Amino acid sequence: MERDLAQEQLPTEGPQRELLVLSGERRVLVLQMEALRDEAQQAETDLQNLYQKHQTELHCLREESLQVFRVFRQVCEEQRRMSEDRYRSVLLEAVQDAVYLSAQNQQLQADNRQLRKALGELKDTLAVRGGPTAELSSQLQ
């Protein structure tokens, strides 16, 4: 701009020269303002685009995190069900074993009573007979 002013034939002094200089400076300022407005508009557009990009990324990350938590919850539920099934199975086996052992115990006690009764009868028979077998009877006691 200054170069243009220097090339023009301007009066050396006075209000006319000052008016021309100010007019030229005004054009320069208007052009600078337009350039700054364009830059500001471009910056605003870039900012909006960047915001949208970040919002999209945030949404994707949120969805991915939710999916990971869903899978984690499903795995935990499956493990819980498996553990529960295993504990129920072990408990059922323990109850069955307890019932079996109780029945066995009752049978053995009944067998014991029967054997004691038979032994008592045998001792009585031997005692009635007397003789050498009576010694055996006393030894059995």
Secondary structure, DSSP 4 states (H G I P E B T S, - for coil): -HHHHHHS---SSSHHHHHHHHHHHHHHHHHHHHHHHHHHHHHHHHHHHHHHHHHHHHHHHHHHHHHHHHHHHHHHHHHHHHHHHHHHHHHHHHHHHHHHHHHHHHHHHHHHHHHHHHHHHHHHHHHHH-THHHHHHHHH-
